[in-house]
Amino acid sequence: MQTGNINVQTENIFPIIKKFLYSDHEIFLRELVSNAVDATQKRITLGKLGEVNAVEGNTSIEVIRDETNKTLTIRDRGIGMTEDEVNKYINQIAFSGATEFLDKYKGEEAKTAIIGHFGLGFYSAFMVAKHVDIITWSQREGSEPVKWSCDGSPEYTIDKVEKDERGTDIVLHIADDSEEFLTDERIQGILNKYCKFMPVEIIHGTQTEMVDDPTGEKDEEGNVKKTEKVSPRIVNEASPLWSKAPADLKDEDYQKFYRDLYPMNFEDPLFHIHLNVDFPFNLTGILYFPQLKKEMELRRDKIHLYSNQVFITDNVENIVPDFLTLLHGVIDSPDIPLNVSRSYLQEDANVKKISGHISKKVSDKLNAMFKKDRETFASQWDDLRIFVEYGMLTDEKFMDRAKKFMLFKDTDGTCHTHEELIALVGETQKDKNGKVILPYTADAKAQHSFVSAAKERGYQVLVMEGPLAAHMVQKLEEAYPDVQFKRVDSDVADNLIESDEAAESTLDEKQEEALKPVIEGAFPGDAYKVKFTAMSPTAAPLTITRSEFMRRMKEQQAVGGGGGFQMFGAMPDNYDVTVNSNHPIVQKILTEKNEEVKQKLAKRAGDLARLSQGLLEGEELTAFIAEGYGELS
């Protein structure tokens, strides 16, 4: 028997491994199964090269629980190790000095340490085990099986042992505080999370199913009897869809894979992108466009990141561009290190290249769809719009590419490109400075009166809805300096597009001055600013609007942004009250001699204006309704 000390520079290495190796101790199983996969693949490769015997028979990996003896065994039939290799790979921790590791990762930062960089994957076993045995027999001729044992101190032993077949057993004697890892549900959950698509068959326990009796014996009703069939439970799909050639797959394959990934998603995705790149980096994967509609589901756990079919994380925030987190699917690249901290991923050069490439592939796919089938693309725009807008707001390169397929939808449901829209409105919607004004609605139903008024003047009204609308119109104004967006309820229709032509007012300046305090008195507080505009007598007597600038700043602030206005706190609620100087009710208020009646007329007109905008509430609304019923009785 050989005894010795593991080659570390401090005896404190194992307590630190147990406490800080990973933030989640369950990762130990991913590490050990990954090592088993590597050993198996190495055996297959060397077998093809003739360095070891060609692979015959079973190459599966087994995860074996023994609750009685409190052990968990990871068994592979891979390349195995000789005694010399055990000394080399196990007894000498392969990193650039234990002291460096301790100095750098002795605090909370150790929870996200880049463990793979230091070659500590195997030692994750000591996070959950009080004692670890390695029983291994190399595939190389002339080798003998050996057993390495360690109780978590730097001391170890190596013995010659008997072993039934070549390969490696890692036997974990589970610590008292980690017995959760001896339950079937816990182990199965970890394997399903991290090892679901590993490229070597993994077996955990057995499964039972009812099958026809092999003897053909029938029951009293003449049906073939059923019998239990017990078989190994295979926990993974060794050849996942993204590892296959797109030419060999059908749409049904992609749909099935999507349902396997997201069994709780009841709607099929719009379409998918199959990534398959081998230069300048290796990248495979499948990304799906979900049906978002008008809601923006900012879930950061819908894209699964893999390295060589080994799960890394389902939180890709700051790893891929923000807008890509709206997608679902899988990204797999061996150029992404398996054991990583989040800060490392964000700074890794390969990750940045991969992120940029995926963004380009997505924009290329959208542009190809737009060119190939404009009608279908337009029909899907309600789903695609939020994704495209989010991308344009957060990724400048995507913004430039998206101009090719960005669509503007109007209230009639027709979609236009920017060039088509400018040609359509022509000179009709240019203001006195020559800029094209594009009225838009955030809610065509709620803003129906404003939309109708704008359309009556022949204006093309766009639909710009959702939480990103305020940010998006500003971004589009930067991208297209020849246009300006104005929400239809930012002013009365006559004032949406400034011109040198003005309607003639029936009120002179003195009459407006006399009427202004009466109208102001019909509104509470000082949030309402009164102004006069000459309009058609059929237009509303009083119209409440909020300026485009103030409303846009408030909405941007609500969803994050708003520029320097954030430092001043919440934006105040300020409204414009536009008085139609040509309306008969306005004339009636002006000429009424009885001061009490005058104020009552103004208050009623003001309340109706507020009611139309949802601004009349509480006691005022109750009183308004009661007064209305009183007039009916």
N, C-alpha and C positions, 0 to 999 in steps of 0.2 A: 504493500500500500504506500502510495505517495502522499505526503502532507506538505503543506506550505502556506504561504500568505499571498493573497491576491496583490498584484503589483499596483498599489495605490499609495499616495504620499501622505495619507492621513487615515486614521481609523474612524473618522467621522463620516466617511463617504456613504455608508449604508443608511444611517438615520436620515441623512439629507435626501438620498434616493427615495426612501419610503415616504418622506414628507413632501418633497418638492418636485419629484420627477415629472409629474403631470398634475394638472388641476383636477382631473377626474381619474380616480384609480382604475375605473373599468377599462382604461386604455391598455392595461397590461395584456389583456387577451388579444387585442388587435396586434400588438407588437409580437407576441409569441406565435400567433397564427401566421402573421406576415413572414416571420423568420422561417417557419415551416414551409410556407409556399416557396420562398426563395431557395431553400434547400432542395425541395422537390424539383423545381425548374432547373436548378444547377445539375442535378442528377440526370435529368432528361437531356440537357445540352451536352454534357460530357459523355453520355451514352451514345449520342449520335456521332460524336467525334472519336469514339472508340477508346476513350481514356478509362471508362469503367464499362461493366457489362451493360448491354442494351437493356432498356426498360422492358420488363415483362410483368404482366399481372397488375395488381392493385397499386395505385399511387395516391390514394386518398389520404386526407388528414383527418384524424379523429380527435374530438374533444370529449374526454371521458371523466365523468363525475363519480366520486365515491364518497357519499355522504357519511358512511359508517366510519371510514378511516380519515375523513376530512381532507381528501386529496383531489386535485384537479390535474389531469394529465393531457398534454398536447402531444400527440403521436404523429410523426411523419415517417414516410418511407423514402426520404430524400437522400442526399449525398452522405450524411453522417459525418462523424469526426473521428480521427485517430487520436491517440493520447497526446501526440505532439501538437495537433491542431487544437485540442482542448486547452492545452497550456498557452497556446498562442492567442486564441480568440476569446477565451473565457477568463483566464487568469491575468491577462494584461489588458486593463481597460484602455480602449483605443481612443484616447483624446489627448489634447496637447497640455497635459499636466492637470492632476486633480486639484492642485492649489488654485490654478486659474479658474477652474470650474467653481470651486467653493467661493472664491473672491467675487466672482461675477454673479453667481446665482444663489447666494445664501439668504436672500430676502424674499419678499413676496414675488419679485420678478421671476423667481425660479419656477413658479407655477406655469409660466408660459415659455419656459426655456426651450431652446432648439435642440432637443435631445438627440435627434438623429445625427446632428453634426458631431456629437461626442461619442457615437457608437454605443449608447447605453440602452438600446432597446431591450436586450435580454434582461437587464437588471431591473426592469419594471416589475418583474416577478416578485421582487422583495417588497413591493408596496402592499401586497396582499398575503404574502407567504412568510411563515417564520422559518421555513427550511425548504431548500430547493435541491432536487436531484436531477442530474442530466445523465440518462442512460443512452449511450450512443455507440453505433457500430458503422464504421465507414464502408462505403461501397467499393473502396479500393481493395485490390487483392492483397492478401497477407495481413490485413488488419484484424484487430481483436476488439471485442466490445469492452467499453470501460464505463465506470460510473463516477461522476463528479458530484460531490455533496458539499453544501455550505449552509450554515445556519444564520446567515446575515451578518456575520462578523468577517473580517478579512481572512480568517482561517478556512481552509478547504481540505478535502481528501479526494484522492483518485484511486479507485480499485479496479481490478479485473473482475468482470462479471459474466454471467451467461445472458444471452439475448436471443429471442426466437427469430427475428428478422432484422435486416439492416435498416438503418435510419436512426431517428432520435426520438426519445421520450423525454419531455420536460415535465417533471412531477413536482407540483406545488403542494406543500403541506400548509393548508390555509390557516392563517392566524385567527385567533378567537374574534378579533374585531372585524374580520372580513368574511364571516361565514355566509353572508348574503350571496357570495359568488359560488356557493355550492348548490343553489337552487336551480331547478330546470328553467323556470321562467326568466330569471336574471341572466343566465348564460345564453339562453336562446335569444333574448332581447339584444344583448351585446353583439352576438354573432350576426343577427339580422341587420343591425345598424352599421357595423364596420366591415363585415366580411361577406356581405350578400352577393358581391360580384367578383370575389377573388378568383383567380384563374386556375385554381386546383380544387377538385371536389373536397368539400368539408362535411364531415359527418358528426352529428351530435345526437346521441340517443337513438331511439327507434320510433317508428310510427306504425299505427295499426289501421288497417282498412278491411272492410268486408268485401270478400270476393266469392265468386261461384265455387262451390266445393269441387276440387279437382277430380273426385271420383264420379261426379255427375249425379250423385244421389239426390232424389227429389223428396219434397215434403208431401203432406197429405193432399195439398191442392195441385200437385203436379209441377210445382216450381222447383228449380234447382236450388238446393239448400245453400245458404251462405256460411262461409267460414272465415275466421279471422286470419289475416295475413300480416305478419310482423316483418318490417323491413327497415334498413338503416334510414334515418332521417337526414336527407341531404339539405343543407341550409343555404346553399348558394347556387347561383347560375354562373358557371365558369366561363361561358362565352356570351356576355351581355350584348344587347343589340348594338351598342355604339362601337363595339369592336369588330363588327361585320361590315362588309362592303355595302354601300348604299344601293348598288345595282342589284344586290341579291335580296333586297327587302321590298315589301309592299306597304301600302298605306295602312293596311290592317295590322301589320307588325308594329308600326309606330304607335298606332292607337292602343293596342294591347299593352305595350310597354308603358305608355303614359298611365293607363289604368293601374298597372302593377305598381308604379312609382307613387301614384296618388289615388289610392282606392276611395278616398272620401270626396274626390272631385267628380261631380256627376255630369259636368259638361265637357264635351270633347274640346281639345284645343283647336284653334283656327288653322294652324299649320305648324310645321317644324323646320328646323335647320339641322342637317347632319354635318358635323364638323369632322374633317379628316385631313390633317396637315402633318407633313413630315419634315418640312424645312421652312424657316430657319430653326424651328423647334418642333417637338412632337406634341400633337394635340388631337384628341378625338372627343366626341361627345354628341349629344342630341339636345337641342334647345327647343322648347315648345312655347308658342304664343297662346296664353290662356285667353278666355273671353272675359275681358275686364268690364265692358260696358262703361257706365259713367263713374264707377267707383274705382279708387286707386288702392288696391290691396298691397300695401308696402310690407309684405312678409319677406323676411330675410332668410327664410329656411326652405326656399323652394328650388334652389339650384344646389345640387350635391356635387362637391368637389372631391375628385379621386386622384390618386397617383398610382399608376399601374394597377387599376381596379381595386385599390385599397382606399377605403373611405377616409377622407381627411376632416372635412367639416361641411355643415349645411348652412353656415353663416358666411356668406361671401361678401358681406358689406365691406367696402373699401378694398376688396380684392379685384372685383370687376367693376366697371362703371356703375354708378348708382342706378341708372335706368334699366340696366340688365337684370337687376334684382326683381323686376316685375315678371321676368320669364321663369319658366319651370324647366327642369331637365337635369342633365348630367354633363360635367366637364371633367375630362380625364387627361392628365399629362404627367409623364415621368419626369418632366423638367421642373415640376413643382415638388419641393422636398416633402417627404412624408411627415416628418416630425417637425412641426413649425409653430412659432408664435405668430400672433396676428400682426405685430409690428414688423416681423421679419417678412411676412408675405407682402405687406404693403410696400416694402422697399426692394423686394427681390426683382432683379432686372427681367428675368424670364416671365415672372408673373405680369409685369407691366406690358411686355411685348404680347403676351397671350391675351391680356385684357383688350389691348388696342386692336388685335386681330379679330377678336370676336365681335367687337363693335363694328368693324368694317364689314365682316361677313353678314351681320344682321342688316346693315344698311343696304348692302348689295342685294340681299334677298328681297327686301321691301321694294327696292327700285325695279328689280326684275319682275316682280309680281305686278307692279304698277304698269310697266311697259307691256307685259304679256296679256293681261286681262284687266283693263282699267275698270270695267263694270263691276267685276267681283271685288276688286280692291276697294272701290268706292262703297260697295255694300257692307264691307267689313270695317269701314272707317271709324264707326263709333267705338269699336273695340281697340283698333290700332291707334286712335288719336291720342289717348292718354299716354300710351307707351312712347309714341313719336314725340309728343310735346315734352315729356319728361326727359327724353334723350336730348332734345334740342336745347333744353334749359341747362343741362348738366354736363354736356360733352360738346365742345366747340367743333371738333372734327365731324361728329355726327350731325351737328347743326348744318354744316356746309353741305354734307351729302344729302341731308333730308330735304333740302330745298327742291330737289328733283321730284319728290313724290308727296310733299306736304300738300294737303287739300284743305280748302275752306268750304265748309258746308253752310248753305243758306237756309232760311226758314221754310223754303219749299222742298227741302231735302236734296237739292242738287249740289254736287261737289265741283269745285273749281280749283285749278292751280292759280298761283299768284298772277301769272301772265294772262290767263283766261279771265280772271276777275277784273284786272285793270282794263282789258279790252272791252269787257262787258259794260262796265259803268261809264267808260268814256269820260266826257266832259261833265256829265250830269252831277257827279259827286265830287267835283273839285271845288275847293274853297277859293276865296279871293286871292290867296297866295299861291294857287296852283297845286296844292297838295290834295291827293285823293283821300277823302274821308270815308271810312268804312264803318258804318253803324253796326253794332252787334248786340245780341241779347244773351244773357246768362241763363235765362229761363223764359222761353217764349210764352208759356202759359201765364206766369205771374206778371209778365211785362207786356201783356197782350195789347193794352191800349197804346203804349208807346210804339210797339212794333207796327200796329195798324196805321198809326199816324205817319210813321216814317215811310211805310210802303205806299201809302196814298200819295206821297210826294214823289213816288217813283224810285225810291232808294232801295238798293240791294242790302238786305239785312242779314248778317251772318250769325251763326250760332257758335258762341264761344263760351262753353259751360264747363263746370267742374272746378276743383280746388286750385288748379294751376292757371286758370283763365287770366287773372290779373297779371301774373308774372309773364304769361305767354304773349299777351298783346304788346307788352313792353319789349320783349325780346324780338318779336316780329317787326316792330317799328325800328329797332336797331338794324335788323337784317334787311329791311326794305324801307329806305329813307323816303321813298316817294309816297308813303301812305301814313295815315294816322287813324287809329281805332278810337271810336267813341261809343260807349254803351248807350243804347236807345233811351234809357232813363236818366242819362246824365244832363239832359236839357230838353226843353220842348222841341218838337220836330222842326219848327221854323228856325231854331238857332243851332241845330246840329252842324250844319254846314254854313260857315260865315260867308256872307256875300255883301256886296255894296248896295244891293237892292233891299229896301225895307218897306213893309206894309204901312199904310197911313193909319195913325192912331186917332181915335175919337176924343182922347183926353189930352189936354195941354199940360204943360209942366206944373202949373199951379194946382191943377186938379189932382195930379199924381202925388204931389206933396201933401195935399189935404187928405188923400185916401190912404197913404202909406201907414200912418200910425194906427188907423182903424184896422187894417189888415194885420199889422204886426200884433195888435192886441188880441187877435183871434188865435194866436199860437202861444204855447207855453214857453217860458224861459227865453233865452237869447240864442237858441240853436238854429232859428229860422231867419233867413235873410230875404227880404222882400225886394223884388225887382219887377218892372213893367215891360211888357212886350206886346206890340200890336200884332194880333193874330186874327184868324177867321172867327166870326161870331159863333160858329158852331163848335169851335174848340173849347175845352174845359175852361171855366172861369179862373180857377186856381190850380196850378200843377206843382207838385213837390218833386224836386230832383236833388241829386247829390252830384257835385262836380266830378268829372272824370278823374281829375288828379287826386282829390281827397279820398274818393271811394277806392281808387286803385291802390293808393298807399295803405289804406286800412286793410284791404283784402290781402295784400302782400304781407303785411305785418301778421295777419292772422295765421298764415300758413308758413311763416318764416321768411324773412327778407324785409323789404321796406327801406333798404338803404340806411342812411344816417338817422332816419326818423325813429328807429328803435330806441335811441338814447333818450328820447323825449317822452317815453312811456306810450300808453295806448293813444291812438289817434282819436280825437273828439268826434262826436256825431254832429255834423253841420249840414244843413239843408238849404236849398234855394227854393223860394216860393215865387213862381212866375205868375204874375197877374195878367190875364188877357184883357188888355185895356179896351177891347172892342166887344166884350161879352155883355149881354143885357143885364145880367145879375150884378156885374161890376158897376154898370151905370146906375142900377137901382140902389145899390149901397151908397154910391156917391150922392145921389139926389134925395135920399131919405132924410126927412126933417127931424123925425123923432130919434133922438140919440140912442135910446134903449133898443128900438127896433133896428137901427143901423148896426149896432154892435151884435145883436142877435143874428142878423143876416150874415154878417161877416164871420161870426163864430160857426154858423151852420155850414157855410161854404168851406171854411177852414177844416172843420171836422170831416166833411165829406172827402176833402183832398187827403187828409191824413188817413182816413179809413181805407181809401183806395191803395195806399202804400203800406198798410199794416202797421201804422204808427199810432193809431187811436186804440188805447187799451185801458184796462183797469177801471177806475171809477168813471173816467170820462166816457169810456165806451158804454158802460152800464147806463149812465145818464142820457147819452145820445139815443140809445135804443128805447129807453123809457119815454123820452120826449117824442120819438117817432110814433110809438104806439098811442101816446096821448093825442096826437094830431089825428089819428085814425078814428078815435072813439068820439 
